[in-house]
Amino acid sequence: MVIIKEDTLTTMDISLALGGGGSKGAALVGVLRRLEQEGFNVRAVAGTSIGGIVAVFYALGYTPDEIEEAFAGFDQTTLYGRLPQDEPSFMGLAGGVKWLEGQIGTRTFDDVKIPCAVTAVDLRSGREIILAEGPLMDSLLATIAIPGIFPAQRFGDWELVDGGTLDPVPVAPARSLAPKLPVVAVSLTMPMGEPAQSWTIPGFNRFPQSISQRLSRLRYAQAVDVIMRSLDIMMRAVTEYRLAMDKPDAIVRPQVADIETLSKVDVREVAKRGEKAVEEALPEIKKLFTWQSRVARAFKF
C-alpha cells in the first residue's frame, strides 16, 4: 500500500471520496479536472461503484483527460452480457469485464501511485469491506455489483456487492487513507424529495424477434425498473445519512439528476457538469485552507 510521507504534504492537498451513480460517474472526470486546474493536489482517493473505477484509474496515474477518453470510447450497449461463472443476477457484465481488462489488465493495488481504496458490502455479514490490496480487477467487479442486477463477487468467505449499498460516498475510507488531509466528497445522488428515476437499458431491445419476446423483454425491463427505482430511493436516504454522520470537509454535488444510472450518455457533456459543480463548491473548498481550518485539523491529532 502507498503511504503518504508527511514531509511531502503541501497546503493544497486533499483526499477525495467519489460516490456511485453509474452513468452519472462521467461527472467525476470533470470534478478531477477542475480540482487540478484550481491547484488542488489529490493525495488519496476512495470510491464506490463507478466512483471506485474512477478512483482506481486516477490512482494508477491516468489523467482526467485520459479517463474521459477511455469512458467515451466504451460502447455501453455491449456491457450486459453474461459470463459462465456469473452468480445469479438479472444481467451480466461481460462487456464491462472485457473493457476493464483492457484498461487495468493484471495490475494490483501495489501499482497505484497514491493511496487508493474501493468499497463493497459482504452479503453474508452485512459489513462494509474496504478493498485496498490484491488484483484491481477483482475489487472493481465487486464495487460495481449492483445487488441482484449484476453478479455478486466471491472473495474467500465474502460475497461482495456494490459498496453504495451501505456507503454511497466513502468518506470514512477516504479519511483513513490520509487522516491529516481534508476530505472532499463528491455525491452523485439526488436529495430526498426529488422524483425517483425510471430506468432504461442501452441495447436492450435491439433484436426483438417476436411479439412474445417483446412482451417478455418488456416485463423484464419493468421488473428492473421497479428494482432500480427502489434502490435509488434507498440510496438517496443512505447517502444523506452517511454524509451527516461521516462529515466530509466539503461536498461537491454535480447536477446529474436527469441521468439514469444505466443510460448511455455523452461523457464529455456530463464531465462539464462536474467541472461546474466544483466551481460552485470552490468557496467551501478554499475555506479548508485558511489558517483557522488548518489549525482546527491539527488539533484533531
N, C-alpha and C positions, 0 to 999 in steps of 0.2 A: 504494500500500500504506500502511496505517495504521502510524505509528511511535509507540512509547511514549516520551514525554519523561521523562527521569529525574527531573526535579523534580516530577513528578506521582505518583511511586510512594509507596505507603503501606505500613505494616507488615504488612498482611494481604493483600497482593497475591499471586496465584498465576497460573501458566499451566496449562491443562488439556490432557490428551491423552485423547481419547474413543475407545474401541475399538469394533470392529464386532461384530455379532451379530444382525442382522435384527430380529425382533420383540422380542428382549431389550432393544433400544435404548430402549424406553419407560422403563427404569430410569434412563437418563441424565437424564431430566427431573427425577426425584426427587433425583438427585445435585446437580444445579444448584440446585434449590430449597433443599435443606438447607444447602448451602455458603453461599448468600446469607443464610439465616436465622442462620447462625453468624457472620456478619460478614466472610466472605472475599470478596475482590474478584477476579473472574476478569478478568484484563487481557489475556489472549491465549488462543486455543483452536485446537487442531488435532484433526482427526478423520478416521476412515476408515470407509467403508461407512455404516451408519446413524449412526455417530458423526460422520461428515462432514456429514450432513444436520442433526443437532442442533447441531453447531458453527456451521454457516452461519446457521441460524435465530437462534441466540443472538448471534452477532456482528452480525447485522442489527438487533438490538435487541428481538427477541421475548423476553418474559419466560418463565420456566419454565411458568407457568400458561397462557400463550398457546400455547406449543409443545404442551403436553399437550392443550389443546382442539383444536388442529389435527390431532394424531395421532388423538385419539378420534373425530373426525368423518370419518376416512378409512375407506372400505369396502374392506378388503383383498381381498375376493373379486373386485374389479374390476381388480386390479393387473396380471394376467398376459397381457393381450392383446398382439398383435404389431403393429408398425408396418411399412409397406412398405420403409423404408430400413434395417431392423434387420439387423445382422450375424448369421451362423449361431449358433443357440443353442436350447436346449430350450424356453425361454419368452421372452416379451417383457415390456416394461414400459409398455405403452400407458397403462394406468390410472395408473401412477406418474408418467409424464411429464405427463399432464393435471393431476394433483393438484399436482405441484411447480410447474408453470407458473402455477397459480392462487395459490400461496403466494409464489413467488420472482419470477415474471414475467421481465422483461429485465434485472434488476439484475446488477451486476458486483461484483467484489471492491473496486472503488472505493467502493461503497456501505456497506461494513461499518464498524462503529463501533469495533471493537477488532481487532488483528491476528488473522488467521484463515488457515488453510490446510487443504486436504484432500489425501489421498494416493491415488495409483493406481500400477499397475505396467504398464510397457510390455512387451508380449509379445515384441517384436522384439529389444530389448536386454537384457531381464531386469532392468532397473533400476527402483528406486522413483522415482516422479515426484511432486514436491511442487507442487501446483496452488494458486497464490495470486494469480492475476491473470486477467482476462478474464471472460466470462459465467459466472455461478454455476451456471446450469443445466447447461452442458456439463461442468463439473467434478463436479457431483453425480452425473450419469448415469455418469461414468467410475468414481467411487469406489464405486458400488453394483453394478457389473457383475460379479457372481459368475461366475468363469470357466466357460464352457460352459453355464451356466444362464441368464444374462441376456446380452444382446448386448454385445460389446466396443465401445468408442467410439473413433473415429478423431480424433486431434488432429495435423494435419500429418503428420509421419512416424511419430508414435506410434500404437500400437494398445493402448488402455488397458483394464485390468480392475481389479476390486476391489483397493484398496490393502492389504487384510488378507492378501493372498497372500504378501507379504513382511514386512509390519509391522502386525500386528493392533491394536497400541496405539501410535500415532505419538508416542513420547516425544521422539525427536530433533527432529522438526519443531516440536513444541511448545516445546522449549528454544530452538531457533533463532529463534523469534518474539519471545522475551523472555529473553535469556541471563542476566539478573541475577535472575530470579524462580525460586522453587522450582516444580518440575513435579509435579502430582498426576495420576497415571494412573488411568483407570477401565477395568478389564478385565471383559468380559462372558463370557469363556470359562471352561470348567471346567478344574480342574487335571488333569494327566495321571493316568491310572489310573481315572478315572470312566468308566462305560459310555458309548459313543458313542450319539448320539441317532438315533431314527427320525424321518422327516420326512413331513409331510402338506402338501398344497397347498390352501389355502382355496378353495372353489368349484369344485374340480377335477372332481368327479363330480355336478355339479348336473343335467346334461342328458343322461344316457345314453339312447340310442335303440335299442340292440340288444345282444344277447349279445356279438357280435363287437366292438362298440365298447367294451363293458365290459371285455372281455379286453385289447383294445388299450390302453385307458386304464390298466388295472392294470399291464401290462408297462411302460408309460411311467413310471408312478409308481414302480414298483420300481426302474427304472434311475436315476431321480432320487434315490431313497432311498439307493442304493449310493454314488452320486457324492457326495451331501451328507454322508453319514456319514464317508466317506473324507476329504473336505475338513475336516470337524470335527476329526478326529484330527490331521491335519497342522497345522491352525490352533492347536490347543492346544499342540503341541510348539513351533511357531514363536513363539507368544506367550511362553511361559516362557523361551525362549532370548533373545528380544529384550528382555524386561524385565530379565533378568540382565545383558545386555550394555549396555543404554542407561541403566539405573539411575535410574528416577524417584525423586523425593524422598519420595513417599508413594504407596501404591496403595490404591484403593477397589475392592472386589470384590462387587458385588451378587449375591445368591443367586438366580440365574436358570437353573440347570442343567436344570430341568424344562420350560423353554420351548423349543419348536422354532423354528428361525430363520425359517421361513416360515409360522408358525401365526398364527391370529387370537387376539388377547389382549385382556384388559381393561386398557387403557392406564393407568388410574388406579391399579389394584391393583399393576401392575408398577412404576409410578413410586414407590409406597410402599416397595418393596424397595430402590430406590436411596437413598431417604432413610434407611432403616435401615442400609444399608451405610456411609453417611457417619457416622452415629452411632458405629458400631463402629470406624471408622478415625480418629475425632476425636483421640484421644491422639497418634497418629502424625503427623497433620497439624499439630496445635498445636505439636508439638516443633520444627517448621520455623521457628517464630517466636521461639524462645528466643534470647537474645543470643549464645549459643555457636554456634547454627546460622547466624545472620546473619553472624557474624564469619567462619565457615568458608566461606560462599558468597562473601563479599567477597574473600577471599584467592585465589579462583579466577581473578580478573580482574586 
